[in-house]
Structures are given as structure tokens and as C-alpha cells.
Amino acid sequence: MADEDKLQPLMFLMTYMLMKRRRDINNADTQRLNEVKRRIRHRQYFFQRQRRMLMMLTARDVRCSCDIRTRPWTSTECTDWWEQVVMTEFQPSDWLEKFRMSRETFFFLCGKLKPRLARQDTHFRRALPLEKRVAVALWRLASNIEYRTISGLFGVGSSTVCKCVRDVCHAIVALLRPVYLCSPSVQEVEDSARHFLSRWGFPHCVGAVATLHTAILTPSANVANYANPDGWLSVVSQPGLLFASIAEHSQLLLETKHIVLSRYVLLGESGYPLQPWLMKAYSKKKEEDDRFVRAWRGAATALLRLRARWQCLSKRNDCSLDVVPTMILACCILHNVCEAHGDLFRGEWHGEVTKGENPQPGHTAARAPSPSGSSDHLQGEEVRKLFCHYFQQSQLQQQD
């Protein structure tokens, strides 16, 4: 027993020494592993730095060979996001989400706008590529984000973003409007009349017109002229409630009137003046109004689709007031271009519009009282009575 008591401290000492030795070995292995990782990271950083230096030297040699002298006060942020990410790595879904059109439609658009947007390099600076200018403008129209955000994304100045949006919108209107936003032909009018009759049972009707309000910043003058029924300021793309007098001078209606005056009619909101060729629902609810409202609702659906694709029409537009009408017109043309090329329309875009900060004024039910009853044409009232009589007879025949 005494021998065991003498050996116990020795056993404890030997156990402690073995554990300490094992811990020292483990610590040494950990230190060696950390040192290897540090050297690997250092070497990777060194190689990346060498690569960046070579790319900078190569880019400098290319710029020098072009004999372009940059102004000393010019400092443009350098980024290769457009060339290295968008042009090489964007998938079809990315093009559709960010530019609201396919890659094929994008380059088709660039080709059409080239005669007006092409620029040449000068001794002071290199011209921004045509495709990049169009992309900057489309990004703005599709998202309505601030100029400074687009500036940092594309590596251009905020003033350049503003100029791109202005130039591209003017080019779209000048070059593409005669093709994608023109008055319909006689054959197209007849096809539309057959569609209204087969779809909604509305005879001798070739179309419907609605009002689009685009929110704007407070103008410096004539603020009251831009107030809409909901109390916020907007630009009206088509005449509607509180703007009935404009309908008589609308270019679209005047061009269409010559085609529909003899045989067909159009459908409008309650704010439009009643004419023999321009019908609207009654100010008070009637059974006959349902046929008017169902047939007219297609115009409201089309405007919702337009606003969903181009977010600058559903959010407050902070551009200069003289640019907003051209921007709206360019969005309408671009929408027709996308529809003509069969570009996909995503259903979730509708949700983005309905959650917008500026929903359309609530007069689109086509039953609000007209602000100016005296503008209604007496012959237009007679034509509307004939339509109501036709609808009543059709309903009786269906019941029989």
C-alpha cells in the first residue's frame, strides 16, 4: 500500500507530461497550417495585383494609340460592368427583367436608332457606345431609379445619364413612331370591329380610349393645371376626367375620327364629351352600362400592361417637365415594339404597379358624372340610345 502511494505522484507527473507534449504538437501543426494558408493568400494577392497592373498598362497603351486627349477636369468612373457582366453573362431572364425586352429586341432597337444616336470619338473624349447609351435609357424607363444610381452602375456621369435618356427618347419618337404608333388602316379598323363584336357583343365599335396620369414634380408655374382628381400632380397622356375639352383637339382622336365617323364608334371614359362617334356610359348606373364598361375595360387593361412594363409611368417622374411627354410617348412606342416581337410579359410586374406610390385616379369606372354636360352632343345621345335599345333586344332574344 505504501508503494502505491509513492508511485501515484509519479504517474500523475508522467500523465501531465504526455498531455503537454501532445498539446504542443497540436499547436505546432496548427501554426504550420496557418502559415501555409497565409502564404497562399499572399501569393494569390500578389498574382492578382500583377494581373491588374498588366491590364492597366495594356489599357493605357490602347488609349495612347488612339490619340485621345482627355480634359484635365474630366474624371469618369471606370467600370467594366456593362462589358463584362451584361454583354457576356446576362441570361435571357436578366435581359427581360432589367430592360423589359429580349436581347434580340434590344439590338434590333439599337440598329433602328443608330442613324440618330451614333457618335464619333473626338480628341477630348471617347464617345459612349450606342448600345450602352440605349441601355442606360432603358434602365431608367424600366425602373425609374435615380440618375446617380444608374451613374454608378454604368460608370458614367449623372449628366450623361440624363442626356442619354433625353436623346434616346427623342430618337425613338422620331424614328419609330411612324411604324409602331400610327393611325390604323381601314383593314385594321374592320378587324377591330369584328373583334369587339365577337368578344363583347358590341357592334360597330373599333376601339376604346382611356386616361394615363404620370406623376411629376411640382412645376414652377401653373401648378393647378396639373392637379388630378386624387389631388396629386400629373401629366395626362390622353384626355379624361376634368380634361374633356382636350378630347376635341387630341391628335389620336382627330386622326381616328376620319375613319370611324361614317360607320364606327369609339368608347371613352365618362370625362370624354359624348359624340356620334365617341360613346361613353351613362353618369348614373344602368343595366346597359355593363356592356359599355366591359368593352371599354380593355383600354384600362392595356394601360396597366404599359405601366407595368415601364415603371417610369407608374412612379413619380423627377425629369424635367419638357421631357416627360416625350418619355411617355417613347414608352408607348417601346411597348408596341416589344409586343410586335413577342417579348414575354411577366405577371408579377402587375403587382409592382398596384403597390406603386401613385395609383391612377379613381375615375376609371366610367360612371362618374361628367364635369361638363354641355359638351355632350345631342346626336351622340341619340346614337347611344340606339345602342342601348340594341343591347336590350339582344338580351331579350337570349332569354327567349
URHUTA-V719378 format. One record per helix or strand of 2 or more residues. SS is the DSSP state (@ for helix, = for strand). FROM is the first residue (numbers start at 1). LEN is the number of residues. If there is no record, write none. Layout:
ss:from:len
SS:FROM:LEN
SS:FROM:LEN
This chain:
ss:from:len
@:2:64
@:81:9
@:92:8
@:103:15
@:130:14
@:147:8
@:158:23
@:186:15
=:205:4
=:213:4
@:223:4
=:233:4
@:244:6
@:251:10
=:265:3
=:278:2
@:289:21
@:311:3
@:321:20
@:348:7
@:373:3
@:378:22
